[in-house]
Amino acid sequence: MSSDTSPTLLKDCFAGRRVWLSGHTGFKGSWLAHWLLDLGAEVHGFSLPPPTTPAMFDQIGLAQRLRHEVADLRDAAAVKKSIRDAQPDFVFHLAAQAIVRTSFDQPLETYMTNVVGTLHLMEALRELEKPCAAVLVTTDKCYENREWLHGYREEDMLGGYDPYSSSKAAIEIAVASWRRSFFSEHPVRVATARAGNVIGGGDWAKGRIMPNCIRALQQAKPIRVRNKVATRPWQFVLEPLSGYLWLAAVLSRPSLRPYHKSAFTGAFNFGPGLESNRTVAELVATALRHWPGAWEDQGDPNAVHEAKLLNVSTDKAYHLLGWKPVWGFPKAVEATVGWYRRADEVGERAGTVAQLAEYTSRQIATYQSDAAVAGLPWAAARN
């Protein structure tokens, strides 16, 4: 299935290693699971069933290519047994109630899944008696947003207007407490990763701008835009995922760390370059260059609160990990729409799953090749 056979340092870190991945049925989780499989990892997925129809998880046939465990983070015993059975070398925690608007309707469920579920994982990791690198994903929305023009740094105040954002801030605080209290001398090394406003093929969530665009275009209807002036640091899905993978690799291998391991067991922002801070209107207009259609302003003065401006600083990831974004805004939108157009072209014909999985691998290989040209260490050839 993989079109990525190059002997990169990242592949060397993950080939043949056991990876426990929560949220593998979601959008970002499906991309990460597919990339890990391309790298040669043994993936144990832990998640609720796919949250949407269609779902990328099904479209690229992941259930047949990894250990697919359907379970709930809120079940502490299930989380503990899953970690004990998997005995992972790496953990990536992506499972969450991830929709801001849903958190207004289901605030307690959002906190139970995001905060308590994450602590169930931390407690399970406490019982793991082998070296393991764990990257727990929160969001760039965990900061107390003051609509600053400059990017938030990892040391800035945490907060959150809505239940979703505040639950992610609570995770950061709780994980930091557990790390200091229980993991300072533990073989498991834990870091958190903050990223958001991710676009890419295979996202079908309701309420997100890009899936809304694609559904409208598929039906030849105008795209309805509810907040055209909101500015976000849009990034292609592989950008933060490369950060998660490389952070985990550096946590796992002392030879990759230029500083003491304690410098890497903290929080890291992963975001795009400043030129990718664009309005929703610009995002939609750029998407329409690759899939012609129309859009209309549907702003609602009574809509739930949404921040108008948010971006993060990635200086820490650059200086400690040598990580930086690879694709700018135009390429990110082009690749995103390209994936959806490919899915639309193949439809439900025979071989659709294999074709989409191969197309996904080709996008990963192209991104990795561009990262190697840019000199990023995770894409470097293995020595």
Buried (B, 14 or more C-beta within 10 A) or exposed (E): BBBBEBEBBBBBBBBEBBBBBBBBBBBBBBBBBBBBBBBBBBBBBBBBEBBBEEBBBBBBBBBEBBBBBEBBBBEBEBBBBBBEEBEBBBBBBBBBBBBBBBBBEBBEBBBBBBBBBBBBBBBBBBEBEEEBBBBBBBBBBBBBBEEEEEBBBBEBEBBBBBBBBBBBBBBBEBBBEBBEEBBEEBEBBBBBBBBBBBBBBBBBBEEBBBBBBBBBBBEEEEBEBBBBEBBBBBBBBBBBBBBBBBBBBBBBEEEBBEEEEEEBBBBBBBBBBEEBBBBBBBBBBBBBEBBEBEBEEEEEEEEEEBBEBBBBBBEBBEEBBBBBBBBBBEBBBBBBBBBBBBBEEBEEEEEBBEBBBBBBBEBBBBBBBBBBEEEBBBBBEEE
